[in-house]
Amino acid sequence: MAATEEPRGRLARRLAGAGVALGAASPLVIGAMLAPDGAGHGTHTQLGLPACGWVAAFDRPCPTCGMTTAFAHAARGDLVEAFASQPMGLLLALGAAGVFWGGLHTLTTGVRLGGLVSRLLSARALWAAAGAAGLAWVYKLATW
């Protein structure tokens, strides 16, 4: 019975890998279809979304201001412009690319990446990411 469960488990991992790869590729593909706004923010309006209410209310960038623009630049390989638009957006785009390749690896090989994922999502790593997001917002405020 264990012999019949292993192929099912491997198939389930491969399907999960396909889902993860597709989910991670989606924002990069969408970013590639958008024209990055020259102002370093506002690219999201091309998706039919309204202008940022935070900017309208406070005339200051919100914590995620420039993320879509950064993804649009990163999807084109323009990492310097992606960083200039929103440093955390660049990190998230690079992370999405890494997750895409990890999902593709699991899809093609059936290998588990749980150990790697648990190390990357440790408390220390998550606190570092939160700090990076805060610093990216400070950067965006300073360059507004």
C-alpha positions as CSV (number, residue, x, y, z in Angstrom):
1,M,0.0,0.0,0.0
2,A,2.9,2.4,0.7
3,A,4.2,1.9,-2.8
4,T,0.8,3.2,-4.2
5,E,0.8,6.1,-1.9
6,E,4.2,7.4,-2.8
7,P,3.4,8.1,-6.5
8,R,0.2,9.9,-5.3
9,G,2.3,12.0,-2.9
10,R,4.8,12.8,-5.6
11,L,2.0,13.7,-8.0
12,A,0.4,15.9,-5.3
13,R,3.8,17.7,-4.8
14,R,4.2,18.2,-8.5
15,L,0.7,19.7,-8.8
16,A,1.4,21.9,-5.8
17,G,4.7,23.0,-7.4
18,A,2.7,23.8,-10.6
19,G,0.3,25.9,-8.6
20,V,3.1,27.7,-6.7
21,A,5.0,28.4,-10.0
22,L,1.9,29.8,-11.6
23,G,1.0,31.9,-8.6
24,A,4.5,33.4,-8.4
25,A,4.7,34.0,-12.1
26,S,1.4,35.9,-12.2
27,P,2.6,39.2,-10.8
28,L,5.7,39.1,-12.9
29,V,3.7,38.4,-16.1
30,I,1.3,41.2,-15.2
31,G,4.2,43.5,-14.5
32,A,5.7,42.7,-17.9
33,M,2.4,43.7,-19.6
34,L,2.4,47.1,-17.9
35,A,4.3,50.2,-18.9
36,P,6.2,51.5,-15.8
37,D,5.1,55.0,-14.8
38,G,7.9,57.5,-15.1
39,A,7.0,59.0,-11.8
40,G,7.9,55.8,-10.0
41,H,4.4,55.1,-8.8
42,G,0.9,55.0,-10.3
43,T,1.4,52.0,-12.7
44,H,-1.4,50.2,-10.9
45,T,-4.0,52.5,-12.5
46,Q,-3.3,50.6,-15.8
47,L,-5.1,47.7,-14.1
48,G,-8.2,49.7,-13.7
49,L,-7.5,50.4,-10.0
50,P,-8.1,53.9,-8.6
51,A,-5.3,56.3,-7.8
52,C,-3.9,55.9,-4.3
53,G,-6.2,57.4,-1.7
54,W,-3.3,57.8,0.7
55,V,-1.5,60.1,-1.8
56,A,-4.7,62.0,-2.4
57,A,-5.4,62.5,1.3
58,F,-1.8,63.1,2.6
59,D,0.2,64.0,-0.5
60,R,2.7,61.4,0.7
61,P,3.4,57.9,-0.5
62,C,1.7,54.9,1.1
63,P,3.9,52.0,2.4
64,T,3.3,50.1,-0.9
65,C,3.7,53.1,-3.2
66,G,5.7,52.1,-6.3
67,M,5.4,48.3,-5.9
68,T,3.6,47.8,-9.2
69,T,6.0,50.0,-10.9
70,A,8.9,48.1,-9.4
71,F,7.4,44.8,-10.6
72,A,7.0,46.3,-14.1
73,H,10.7,47.3,-14.1
74,A,11.9,44.1,-12.6
75,A,9.9,42.0,-15.1
76,R,11.9,43.8,-17.8
77,G,15.2,43.1,-16.1
78,D,15.7,46.8,-15.2
79,L,16.6,46.2,-11.6
80,V,18.1,49.7,-11.0
81,E,14.8,51.4,-11.9
82,A,12.9,48.8,-9.9
83,F,14.9,49.7,-6.9
84,A,14.5,53.4,-7.5
85,S,10.7,53.0,-7.7
86,Q,10.4,50.9,-4.6
87,P,13.2,48.9,-3.0
88,M,10.8,46.4,-1.3
89,G,9.0,46.0,-4.6
90,L,12.3,44.9,-6.2
91,L,12.9,42.4,-3.3
92,L,9.4,41.0,-3.7
93,A,9.8,40.7,-7.4
94,L,13.1,38.8,-7.0
95,G,11.4,36.7,-4.3
96,A,8.5,35.9,-6.7
97,A,11.1,34.9,-9.4
98,G,12.8,32.6,-6.9
99,V,9.5,31.0,-5.8
100,F,8.6,30.5,-9.4
101,W,11.8,28.6,-10.0
102,G,11.4,26.6,-6.8
103,G,7.8,25.7,-7.9
104,L,9.1,24.7,-11.3
105,H,11.7,22.5,-9.7
106,T,9.1,20.7,-7.6
107,L,6.9,20.3,-10.6
108,T,9.6,18.7,-12.7
109,T,11.3,16.6,-10.0
110,G,8.7,16.1,-7.3
111,V,11.3,17.0,-4.7
112,R,10.1,18.7,-1.5
113,L,11.4,22.1,-0.7
114,G,9.8,22.4,2.7
115,G,13.0,22.5,4.6
116,L,14.3,25.5,2.6
117,V,11.0,27.2,2.8
118,S,10.8,26.8,6.6
119,R,14.3,28.3,6.9
120,L,13.4,31.3,4.7
121,L,10.2,31.9,6.7
122,S,11.9,31.9,10.1
123,A,11.0,34.5,12.6
124,R,14.3,36.2,12.1
125,A,13.8,36.4,8.3
126,L,10.3,37.7,8.7
127,W,11.4,40.4,11.1
128,A,14.2,41.3,8.6
129,A,11.6,41.6,5.8
130,A,9.4,43.8,8.0
131,G,12.4,46.0,8.7
132,A,13.3,46.1,5.0
133,A,9.7,47.1,4.2
134,G,9.9,49.9,6.8
135,L,13.2,51.2,5.4
136,A,11.7,51.0,1.8
137,W,8.9,53.2,2.9
138,V,11.3,55.7,4.5
139,Y,13.2,55.7,1.3
140,K,10.0,56.4,-0.7
141,L,9.1,59.2,1.7
142,A,12.6,60.7,1.3
143,T,12.5,60.5,-2.5
144,W,8.9,61.6,-3.0
